[in-house]
Amino acid sequence: MNWTEAQSYCREHFTDLVTVYNSDINQLLRSMAPNLEDWVWLGLYNDRYSWKWSMEGKHFYVGSTHEFLIWANGQPDCVNANEYCVALQGQTQMDDRPCGDSYPFLCYNAKNTSYILVKESRSWSAAQSYCRTYHTDLTSIRSKEEKSNITLTLNGSGVQYVWIGLYRDPWSSWSDNTTSTFTNWWIGQPDNGNSEYCGPMHLMSGEWADGSCTSKHFLFCFRGEVQNANTVRSCHHVKH
Ligand SMILES: [Ca+2]
């Protein structure tokens, strides 16, 4: 089945596609499967819509529908499956760009609620480090007011692209919405080829690669409780 069919199948007949939390689970799956030169679907995928802010916190979360956050025409386009950081383009609209590109950037300083344009080109993570060292963080855009402050700050600066704090982790999503820090990538993988947004495991080696979600593979479902559900559960973990 392709990945979406596999997900539906697992959700209908079991709980979901499997999440691999550690090497024991990875080994268990491998031992359950025939020793074939073939691939099998896990729940792993590259979520193109999982944007988040460098300055974390629930108030900073912004969905894609907010009127003050506007993607430029045709964006985000994730060119070469390799654009995980967001810059303001033409000072008002957002575009996903390769995180290694060097652009000026916008810091936010929470102490005096100011926005600082640093006209020195850096990669997204170098810009983030700079903002965290000298101010608070790369800026978020959480409201109309904040958006107009940013527009004022950029006004007349002439910058074409400027980094803001929006980014995503490309391979951190699992079908059952849990999180796992374990990975077992095949050497050189994921290579983020065009349209490779799903992560199957190789049956013989137990190693993972990124592949097209429309490829047909075997699949691993699981049945049972969903572990560490990706909610705020950990914040409410109170022992009595
Ligand atoms: Ca783009």
Boltz pocket constraint, residues with backbone or C-beta under 6 A from the ligand:
constraints:
  - pocket:
      binder: B
      contacts: [[A, 75], [A, 76], [A, 77], [A, 78], [A, 79], [A, 83], [A, 95], [A, 96], [A, 97]]
      max_distance: 6.0
